[in-house]
Amino acid sequence: MGQFGTPAGHDGPGQDGIGDGTADGTRDTTADEPSPELVELIAAIRRCMAELSWSYHVLGRRTNASSSTWNRWCTQTRLPRRDALVSFAEAAPEVVGRHRLLALWDAALAAQESARKAETSAWQTETSAGAPKTAARSTDTQAPSPSAAETAPAPPQPSSTTPATPATPAAAAAPPAPVGRRFSLGSLLLGAAGVLALGASITVWIMSANADDTPGGQAAAPPATTAAPITVQPSPTISCHGATCAALDPARTHCADDAVTAYSGQKYGATIELRHSPSCGTVWAKMSHTFAGDRVTVTHRDGHSEEYRQQYGRDAHTLMLVVDTPEDAKACAIIQDRGTVCATHRGPVTPAAVSARSS
């Protein structure tokens, strides 16, 4: 299924000079998955844009953030700047609820800071886990072993014709020197082992955080290591049912897992589907083989509707409506300069169904 609001790539360079900025104006280098709070904030921004029929270009001209910056925040699920949300609310106060957006922003920021603190604490715990063992082994190494002079038997006495040579203090103290050299080598080896263990832990953490970026969506297998496993944060996919799913993006929820095409239609080379999730009690409209500027809508029989104008690519879908049955809603695609096609055929479009309608 096409992603809702994926990057259009048509907007110009950032007008505010900080196109990659996060909420505090600094570059966001974290590889964490977005929190549910942040997902909800971005969904609220998109709902307001859809209700206003604003593109990212219009949003960039009406607010203090550029169109490319808004595009990046919404499509890459980044935390916007607070002042950008304020300017959005001031540009369209009749649609954009300022207090609601700022409350969602505060919750998303708190979740982001909490995740960073937990990640830092876990990393510090991992790096300090090997310290007691290293200290214990160092203590054992410091215990001096008996010198060769103390353990070796006394040499045979020379004949009576040769005078005995008395041992000098320097000769008696010479054997401990090799012991000192052995201790230095052991400490060096222990230190190197600790550095290697720390490097292996950091490598596993980086590979776990970037597992979703590997080709084909398959997570890369971590290298064999004796370090403690790193806890990977769960996916931010949202679980909802009924009213709690209203106006959410189905691609960000579990509703897409059991979705089926309840009704479909085909015209002007485009396909329109009314998608239904029985477990969530929701529907949404999806159009395929379409172009930027085409619109897709889903309307409840009570008059409430969701609409999305395609930004790029060849497909798009709306946010969700709550229904008792899929017959409570109707999905249509508005193909610019051509006409409207609605989903009236029960089930998905098949070659047989298309032939029957055309005959």
Secondary structure as GFF3:
##gff-version 3
##sequence-region A 1 359
A	DSSP	alpha_helix	36	52	.	.	.	ID=ss1
A	DSSP	alpha_helix	56	62	.	.	.	ID=ss2
A	DSSP	alpha_helix	67	75	.	.	.	ID=ss3
A	DSSP	alpha_helix	82	91	.	.	.	ID=ss4
A	DSSP	alpha_helix	98	128	.	.	.	ID=ss5
A	DSSP	alpha_helix	131	142	.	.	.	ID=ss6
A	DSSP	alpha_helix	148	151	.	.	.	ID=ss7
A	DSSP	alpha_helix	169	173	.	.	.	ID=ss8
A	DSSP	alpha_helix	176	209	.	.	.	ID=ss9
A	DSSP	three_ten_helix	211	213	.	.	.	ID=ss10
A	DSSP	three_ten_helix	215	217	.	.	.	ID=ss11
A	DSSP	three_ten_helix	242	245	.	.	.	ID=ss12
A	DSSP	three_ten_helix	250	252	.	.	.	ID=ss13
A	DSSP	three_ten_helix	254	257	.	.	.	ID=ss14
A	DSSP	beta_strand	260	267	.	.	.	ID=ss15
A	DSSP	beta_strand	270	277	.	.	.	ID=ss16
A	DSSP	beta_strand	282	288	.	.	.	ID=ss17
A	DSSP	beta_strand	295	300	.	.	.	ID=ss18
A	DSSP	beta_strand	305	309	.	.	.	ID=ss19
A	DSSP	beta_strand	315	317	.	.	.	ID=ss20
A	DSSP	beta_strand	321	322	.	.	.	ID=ss21
A	DSSP	three_ten_helix	326	328	.	.	.	ID=ss22
A	DSSP	beta_strand	329	335	.	.	.	ID=ss23
A	DSSP	beta_strand	339	342	.	.	.	ID=ss24
A	DSSP	beta_strand	345	346	.	.	.	ID=ss25
A	DSSP	alpha_helix	351	358	.	.	.	ID=ss26
###
